[in-house]
C-alpha cells in the first residue's frame, strides 16, 4: 500500500504554479509552445530547467482524446 505522501507526489512537486509560464512569457490560458518548452529545458537557469523537465514529464500523464 502506498503512503499518502507517495500518492500525492505531483502536488508536492509543483511548488510555484505558473512560474514556468511567467519565465517563458506565455499568457495565461494559452499552452506553452514546444519551442519555448525546449528552450527552457536548455536554459542556464537551473530552476527553469527543472520546471520545464517536470512539465514534459507531466504532459505524458494527460489523457489524449
C-alpha atoms as an extended CHARMM CRD file, in Angstrom:
* protein
*
        65  EXT
         1         1  UNK       CA              0.0000000000        0.0000000000        0.0000000000  PROA      1               0.0000000000
         2         2  UNK       CA              1.3670000000        3.4030000000       -0.9270000000  PROA      2               0.0000000000
         3         3  UNK       CA              1.6950000000        6.0430000000        1.7190000000  PROA      3               0.0000000000
         4         4  UNK       CA             -0.2380000000        9.2730000000        1.3440000000  PROA      4               0.0000000000
         5         5  UNK       CA              2.9450000000       11.2680000000        0.6940000000  PROA      5               0.0000000000
         6         6  UNK       CA              3.8980000000        8.9410000000       -2.1680000000  PROA      6               0.0000000000
         7         7  UNK       CA              0.4560000000        9.0210000000       -3.7330000000  PROA      7               0.0000000000
         8         8  UNK       CA              0.3850000000       12.8500000000       -3.8530000000  PROA      8               0.0000000000
         9         9  UNK       CA              3.9060000000       13.4090000000       -5.1690000000  PROA      9               0.0000000000
        10        10  UNK       CA              2.6860000000       15.6050000000       -8.0150000000  PROA      10              0.0000000000
        11        11  UNK       CA              1.0820000000       18.0790000000       -5.6060000000  PROA      11              0.0000000000
        12        12  UNK       CA              4.3720000000       18.3670000000       -3.7070000000  PROA      12              0.0000000000
        13        13  UNK       CA              6.4830000000       18.6030000000       -6.8730000000  PROA      13              0.0000000000
        14        14  UNK       CA              4.7360000000       21.7640000000       -8.0930000000  PROA      14              0.0000000000
        15        15  UNK       CA              5.9760000000       24.4750000000       -5.7380000000  PROA      15              0.0000000000
        16        16  UNK       CA              5.0190000000       27.5570000000       -7.7370000000  PROA      16              0.0000000000
        17        17  UNK       CA              2.1670000000       27.0110000000      -10.1940000000  PROA      17              0.0000000000
        18        18  UNK       CA              2.5220000000       29.3020000000      -13.1940000000  PROA      18              0.0000000000
        19        19  UNK       CA              6.2270000000       30.0230000000      -12.6670000000  PROA      19              0.0000000000
        20        20  UNK       CA              7.2980000000       28.3950000000      -15.9310000000  PROA      20              0.0000000000
        21        21  UNK       CA              4.5580000000       30.2650000000      -17.7640000000  PROA      21              0.0000000000
        22        22  UNK       CA              5.9340000000       33.5630000000      -16.4080000000  PROA      22              0.0000000000
        23        23  UNK       CA              9.5060000000       32.6610000000      -17.3210000000  PROA      23              0.0000000000
        24        24  UNK       CA              8.5480000000       31.7340000000      -20.8890000000  PROA      24              0.0000000000
        25        25  UNK       CA              6.3740000000       34.8720000000      -21.2360000000  PROA      25              0.0000000000
        26        26  UNK       CA              3.2890000000       32.8490000000      -22.1500000000  PROA      26              0.0000000000
        27        27  UNK       CA             -0.0960000000       34.4520000000      -21.4100000000  PROA      27              0.0000000000
        28        28  UNK       CA             -2.3760000000       32.6190000000      -19.0120000000  PROA      28              0.0000000000
        29        29  UNK       CA             -4.9480000000       30.4570000000      -20.7300000000  PROA      29              0.0000000000
        30        30  UNK       CA             -2.5560000000       29.5560000000      -23.5730000000  PROA      30              0.0000000000
        31        31  UNK       CA             -0.3900000000       26.4410000000      -23.8100000000  PROA      31              0.0000000000
        32        32  UNK       CA              3.3790000000       26.8260000000      -23.6360000000  PROA      32              0.0000000000
        33        33  UNK       CA              4.6720000000       26.1400000000      -27.1380000000  PROA      33              0.0000000000
        34        34  UNK       CA              7.0220000000       23.2180000000      -27.7660000000  PROA      34              0.0000000000
        35        35  UNK       CA              9.6970000000       25.6270000000      -28.9830000000  PROA      35              0.0000000000
        36        36  UNK       CA              9.6300000000       27.6310000000      -25.7360000000  PROA      36              0.0000000000
        37        37  UNK       CA              9.4980000000       24.4810000000      -23.6230000000  PROA      37              0.0000000000
        38        38  UNK       CA             12.5820000000       23.0260000000      -25.3140000000  PROA      38              0.0000000000
        39        39  UNK       CA             14.3650000000       26.3650000000      -24.9570000000  PROA      39              0.0000000000
        40        40  UNK       CA             13.5450000000       26.3790000000      -21.2380000000  PROA      40              0.0000000000
        41        41  UNK       CA             14.9780000000       22.8640000000      -20.8890000000  PROA      41              0.0000000000
        42        42  UNK       CA             18.3090000000       24.1730000000      -22.2010000000  PROA      42              0.0000000000
        43        43  UNK       CA             18.2780000000       27.3430000000      -20.0900000000  PROA      43              0.0000000000
        44        44  UNK       CA             21.1910000000       28.4130000000      -17.9030000000  PROA      44              0.0000000000
        45        45  UNK       CA             18.7260000000       28.9250000000      -15.0400000000  PROA      45              0.0000000000
        46        46  UNK       CA             18.5770000000       25.6750000000      -13.0660000000  PROA      46              0.0000000000
        47        47  UNK       CA             15.0720000000       26.1660000000      -11.6820000000  PROA      47              0.0000000000
        48        48  UNK       CA             13.7240000000       26.9190000000      -15.1570000000  PROA      48              0.0000000000
        49        49  UNK       CA             15.3310000000       23.7210000000      -16.4930000000  PROA      49              0.0000000000
        50        50  UNK       CA             13.7690000000       21.6520000000      -13.6970000000  PROA      50              0.0000000000
        51        51  UNK       CA             10.3210000000       23.2000000000      -14.1960000000  PROA      51              0.0000000000
        52        52  UNK       CA             10.4800000000       22.5710000000      -17.9450000000  PROA      52              0.0000000000
        53        53  UNK       CA             11.5470000000       18.9660000000      -17.4310000000  PROA      53              0.0000000000
        54        54  UNK       CA              8.7210000000       18.4210000000      -14.9420000000  PROA      54              0.0000000000
        55        55  UNK       CA              6.2570000000       19.9260000000      -17.4180000000  PROA      55              0.0000000000
        56        56  UNK       CA              7.4620000000       17.4820000000      -20.0750000000  PROA      56              0.0000000000
        57        57  UNK       CA              7.0400000000       14.5660000000      -17.6670000000  PROA      57              0.0000000000
        58        58  UNK       CA              3.5800000000       15.6440000000      -16.5130000000  PROA      58              0.0000000000
        59        59  UNK       CA              2.4280000000       16.0670000000      -20.1120000000  PROA      59              0.0000000000
        60        60  UNK       CA              2.8240000000       12.3080000000      -20.5620000000  PROA      60              0.0000000000
        61        61  UNK       CA              0.1520000000       11.7210000000      -17.8960000000  PROA      61              0.0000000000
        62        62  UNK       CA             -2.5030000000       13.6410000000      -19.8270000000  PROA      62              0.0000000000
        63        63  UNK       CA             -5.2320000000       11.5820000000      -21.4440000000  PROA      63              0.0000000000
        64        64  UNK       CA             -5.2920000000       12.4220000000      -25.1210000000  PROA      64              0.0000000000
        65        65  UNK       CA             -8.6780000000       12.1710000000      -26.8320000000  PROA      65              0.0000000000
